[in-house]
Amino acid sequence: MRPPDSRSLWDLTAASTLSSPRYVADSAGRFALADVARAHTFGIPPEAFRGLTVLISCERQLPAVQALLQLDGIARRILLCPPDLAPAHIPAVIAEAEVDVIVSDGTGPAGQPAGGTPMIAIGPDLIQAATSPDRSRATEWLLFTSGTTGRPKIVVHTLASLTGPLDDGLAVSSDAVWSTFYDIRRYGGLQILLRALLGGGSMVLSQANESVADFLIRAQQSEVTHISGTPSHWRRALMSPPVRHFTPAYVRLSGEVADQAILNYLAVAFPRSDIAHAFASTEAGVAFDVRDGLAGFPAALIGLPGGKAELRVKDGSLRIRSARTASRYLGDGRRLSGADGFVDTGDMVELRGDRYYFVGRREGVINVGGYKVHPEEVEAVVCQHPSVQMARARARPSPITGALVVADIVLRPGSGMSQTIRDEILDLCRRALPPHKVPAMLTEVAALDIAGSGKLVRQCA
């Protein structure tokens, strides 16, 4: 059970909701938070879910938000199912999480009855509640990691660990309108939803099948003031004409390496906005955010005593210890952290002067004749060229070295892969990188795929 001074998501939200016009909206509709205080969206009272493990499956995010508000503090566990989870994984997920019931609007990976697990419909209309249910249970929140191969792991959070990062000194007015390219069923999107709900603001949700242009237009029409996404999200946004009319007060990046090029482009596109980039993972939570316009983070953050998150670098990998960390992986019960309480993020960093820079994921290394190459460090250099919008470095098999580095490049509108541009990009790489990291081939592509997590889809060939 929760300590006496701890409350559910709805209790924390309601304190600043009943006397304000706050809302949550997506491309198809919206609901006023004040209405959810007096109603629910299920065909049965929320009390019926007491002590159960509930899987939420919807294509749209709005019904999922309604279910979250109603079930936290009642259900034993809530499993947030992102819409891009392969349906073939659902039976194993249901078994591993010991799911008792699925709530769905009939869409999403688990939106159709299967395998004998009961299903409760999330309706389109609010149903008047007879009484206000007791929301005093300590509900566990189950989130999928952002793995792109096989079935992603599930980690166990609590409302306390999820809301811990929100106390970071960011001053936000009560009439703020938040938004994000992320899905709220992912850690990054959930963080923004919680900021909106607990901070007194409203929330504009994205839609999986919505074009970047349509989303930006809707965000501008809704007067969004605070918005987040991965660097890949923002590179796509900067290619979309409606971005010229979008004027948020705060722009945030997370989920991938924020190189200097994307930070500079955002500063030009949004000259009156505060630009911040944060480091977080589903397992370790939020470690920090940086608001000085520079890539990387100050070395002074490592070993800093008294911080909300303690940072350490060991064997080149960033490690984190804080109360924001998930408690464990679901299923095998493995702890996320070592005996010292630090979580190994697997994100590799390099000290240059008084600043650490992210160079890539440990498992993403390309082996070129025994030399290690992180794709992200190559991409950061390629993206410095003014004609380059996005880049993906990858391995190409080589009978001599085992692999070579090649790069797929999306050029800015109006540019073409001329020999001059090709030579300039390669010259940039030769001046900034050792020979084994310089791409052996540059290929112009129309677009690069982005996964449901917002990260660039990487492939070996």
Rosetta blueprint (number, residue, H / E / L):
1 M L
2 R L
3 P L
4 P L
5 D L
6 S L
7 R L
8 S L
9 L H
10 W H
11 D H
12 L H
13 T H
14 A H
15 A L
16 S L
17 T L
18 L L
19 S L
20 S L
21 P L
22 R L
23 Y E
24 V E
25 A E
26 D L
27 S L
28 A L
29 G L
30 R E
31 F E
32 A E
33 L H
34 A H
35 D H
36 V H
37 A L
38 R L
39 A E
40 H E
41 T E
42 F E
43 G L
44 I L
45 P L
46 P H
47 E H
48 A H
49 F H
50 R L
51 G L
52 L L
53 T E
54 V E
55 L E
56 I E
57 S E
58 C L
59 E L
60 R L
61 Q L
62 L H
63 P H
64 A H
65 V H
66 Q H
67 A H
68 L H
69 L H
70 Q H
71 L H
72 D L
73 G L
74 I L
75 A L
76 R L
77 R E
78 I E
79 L E
80 L E
81 C E
82 P L
83 P L
84 D L
85 L L
86 A L
87 P H
88 A H
89 H H
90 I H
91 P H
92 A H
93 V H
94 I H
95 A H
96 E H
97 A H
98 E L
99 V L
100 D L
101 V E
102 I E
103 V E
104 S E
105 D L
106 G L
107 T L
108 G L
109 P L
110 A L
111 G L
112 Q L
113 P L
114 A L
115 G L
116 G L
117 T L
118 P L
119 M E
120 I E
121 A E
122 I E
123 G E
124 P E
125 D E
126 L E
127 I E
128 Q E
129 A L
130 A L
131 T L
132 S L
133 P L
134 D L
135 R L
136 S L
137 R L
138 A L
139 T L
140 E E
141 W E
142 L E
143 L E
144 F E
145 T L
146 S L
147 G L
148 T L
149 T L
150 G L
151 R L
152 P L
153 K L
154 I E
155 V E
156 V E
157 H E
158 T E
159 L H
160 A H
161 S H
162 L H
163 T H
164 G H
165 P H
166 L H
167 D L
168 D L
169 G L
170 L L
171 A L
172 V L
173 S L
174 S L
175 D L
176 A L
177 V E
178 W E
179 S E
180 T E
181 F L
182 Y L
183 D L
184 I L
185 R L
186 R L
187 Y H
188 G H
189 G H
190 L H
191 Q H
192 I H
193 L H
194 L H
195 R H
196 A H
197 L H
198 L H
199 G H
200 G L
201 G L
202 S E
203 M E
204 V E
205 L L
206 S L
207 Q L
208 A L
209 N L
210 E L
211 S L
212 V H
213 A H
214 D H
215 F H
216 L H
217 I H
218 R H
219 A H
220 Q H
221 Q H
222 S L
223 E L
224 V L
225 T L
226 H E
227 I E
228 S E
229 G E
230 T L
231 P H
232 S H
233 H H
234 W H
235 R H
236 R H
237 A H
238 L H
239 M L
240 S L
241 P H
242 P H
243 V H
244 R H
245 H H
246 F L
247 T L
248 P L
249 A L
250 Y E
251 V E
252 R E
253 L E
254 S L
255 G L
256 E L
257 V L
258 A L
259 D L
260 Q H
261 A H
262 I H
263 L H
264 N H
265 Y H
266 L H
267 A H
268 V H
269 A H
270 F L
271 P L
272 R L
273 S L
274 D E
275 I E
276 A E
277 H E
278 A E
279 F E
280 A E
281 S E
282 T L
283 E L
284 A L
285 G E
286 V E
287 A E
288 F E
289 D E
290 V E
291 R L
292 D L
293 G L
294 L L
295 A L
296 G L
297 F E
298 P E
299 A H
300 A H
301 L H
302 I E
303 G L
304 L L
305 P L
306 G L
307 G L
308 K L
309 A E
310 E E
311 L E
312 R E
313 V E
314 K E
315 D L
316 G L
317 S E
318 L E
319 R E
320 I E
321 R E
322 S E
323 A L
324 R L
325 T L
326 A L
327 S L
328 R E
329 Y E
330 L L
331 G L
332 D L
333 G L
334 R L
335 R L
336 L L
337 S L
338 G L
339 A L
340 D L
341 G L
342 F L
343 V E
344 D E
345 T E
346 G E
347 D E
348 M E
349 V E
350 E E
351 L E
352 R E
353 G L
354 D L
355 R E
356 Y E
357 Y E
358 F E
359 V E
360 G E
361 R E
362 R H
363 E H
364 G H
365 V L
366 I E
367 N E
368 V E
369 G L
370 G L
371 Y E
372 K E
373 V E
374 H L
375 P H
376 E H
377 E H
378 V H
379 E H
380 A H
381 V H
382 V H
383 C L
384 Q L
385 H L
386 P L
387 S L
388 V E
389 Q E
390 M E
391 A E
392 R E
393 A E
394 R E
395 A E
396 R E
397 P E
398 S E
399 P L
400 I L
401 T L
402 G E
403 A E
404 L E
405 V E
406 V E
407 A E
408 D E
409 I E
410 V E
411 L E
412 R L
413 P L
414 G L
415 S L
416 G L
417 M L
418 S L
419 Q H
420 T H
421 I H
422 R H
423 D H
424 E H
425 I H
426 L H
427 D H
428 L H
429 C H
430 R H
431 R H
432 A H
433 L L
434 P L
435 P H
436 H H
437 K H
438 V L
439 P L
440 A L
441 M E
442 L E
443 T E
444 E E
445 V L
446 A L
447 A L
448 L L
449 D L
450 I E
451 A L
452 G L
453 S L
454 G L
455 K L
456 L E
457 V L
458 R L
459 Q L
460 C L
461 A L
